[in-house]
Each structure stands twice: as structure tokens, then as C-alpha cells.
Amino acid sequence: MTKNELIKTVQGRFRIYPAKDIAVACNSLFEMMTDALKRGERIEIRGFGVFSVRSRREKTAKNPQNGRLVQVPPQRVPFFKMALEVRKGLLNHDDV
């Protein structure tokens, strides 16, 4: 689902709000989430999942184009862990 599809879906459920207002709300939400992750904060949305930032150590990797070893610097990467309810819905059964 793209952001435009999300906005159209939300607007279909809440017809009293114009799509422009829903787009502003979605963009604001995504900006706030991005800013929180940049600050290293954890975002927990009950019943959906947790967004966090994890640190990766420096490592040596191989360049696939020429086979040479290169140093990959340490970096912070986004991480998402889905809630059990979402996982159960994706697997379509309860033995998770």
C-alpha cells in the first residue's frame, strides 16, 4: 500500500474529512515517527508493533562487483517487530 492508497482508504472510512486534511495528518504522523527514530526513541503501537533503531558494528564485507574486501562503518538502522496479533493475522492460524 502506498501513502496515497492509505490516504484514500482512510478518506473512504471518514468521509466527513477531505483527503487534503487526511494527507496532512498522515504526513504529520510520519514526520513525528521519523523524528522520534532519529532521536533514538522507541515507537510502540499496541496491536501493531514496535519501531526502534538498532546499531550495527563495523564489519568487513566483500564488494560483489570486484571481490575486494571493504570496511563497512558502524551504522544505525531502523527495525520493526510486529505485534502478535498482526503475526497471527498474517499466518492465518493461532499457533504462534
matplotlib code that plots the C-alpha trace (Angstrom):
import matplotlib.pyplot as plt

x = [0.0, 1.3, 0.8, -1.8, -3.7, -3.6, -5.0, -7.8, -8.6, -8.8, -10.9, -13.3, -13.9, -14.1, -16.0, -16.5, -12.8, -11.4, -8.5, -6.3, -6.8, -6.1, -3.0, -1.8, -2.5, -0.7, 2.3, 2.5, 2.3, 5.1, 7.3, 6.8, 7.7, 10.8, 11.9, 11.4, 13.5, 16.3, 16.4, 16.8, 13.3, 11.2, 7.7, 5.2, 1.8, -0.3, -1.7, 0.5, 4.2, 7.3, 9.6, 13.1, 16.7, 19.5, 23.2, 25.3, 29.0, 31.7, 32.4, 34.4, 32.4, 33.1, 32.3, 30.3, 31.5, 35.2, 35.6, 37.6, 37.2, 35.8, 35.2, 31.6, 31.3, 29.1, 25.6, 22.1, 19.3, 15.5, 13.9, 10.3, 8.9, 5.3, 2.7, 1.5, -2.0, -0.6, 1.6, -1.4, -3.4, -0.6, -0.1, -3.9, -3.7, -3.2, -0.2, 2.4]
y = [0.0, 3.4, 6.6, 7.8, 4.5, 4.8, 8.4, 7.2, 4.3, 6.5, 9.1, 6.3, 5.4, 9.0, 10.8, 14.0, 14.8, 15.9, 14.0, 17.0, 17.1, 13.3, 13.8, 16.5, 14.2, 11.2, 13.3, 14.8, 11.3, 10.0, 13.1, 12.7, 9.0, 9.8, 12.4, 10.1, 7.4, 9.9, 10.8, 7.0, 6.7, 3.6, 3.8, 1.3, 1.0, -1.5, -4.3, -3.3, -3.4, -1.6, 0.6, 1.1, 1.8, -0.7, -0.2, -2.3, -2.7, -2.0, -5.0, -6.3, -7.2, -8.2, -6.0, -8.2, -6.4, -6.9, -9.3, -6.8, -6.5, -3.2, -1.8, -1.0, 1.7, 1.3, 2.4, 2.8, 1.0, 1.0, -2.2, -3.2, -6.0, -6.8, -7.4, -11.0, -10.0, -8.9, -12.0, -14.3, -12.5, -13.0, -16.6, -17.2, -19.5, -19.3, -21.5, -18.7]
z = [0.0, -0.9, 1.1, -1.5, -1.2, 2.6, 2.4, 0.0, 2.3, 5.4, 3.5, 2.4, 6.1, 7.3, 4.5, 6.6, 6.3, 2.9, 1.5, 1.9, 5.7, 5.9, 3.9, 6.3, 9.3, 7.7, 6.7, 10.2, 11.8, 9.6, 10.3, 14.0, 13.8, 11.8, 14.2, 17.2, 15.5, 14.7, 18.4, 19.2, 20.7, 20.5, 19.0, 20.3, 18.6, 20.6, 18.5, 15.5, 16.5, 17.7, 15.7, 17.0, 16.0, 16.3, 16.0, 13.7, 14.4, 11.9, 9.7, 6.7, 3.6, 0.1, -2.8, -5.2, -8.3, -7.9, -4.9, -2.8, 0.9, 2.2, 5.6, 6.3, 9.0, 12.1, 11.4, 12.9, 11.1, 11.6, 13.0, 13.2, 15.3, 14.6, 17.3, 17.9, 16.6, 13.3, 13.1, 13.8, 11.1, 8.6, 9.4, 9.5, 12.5, 16.2, 17.0, 17.0]

ax = plt.figure().add_subplot(projection="3d")
ax.plot(x, y, z, "-o")
ax.set_aspect("equal")
plt.show()
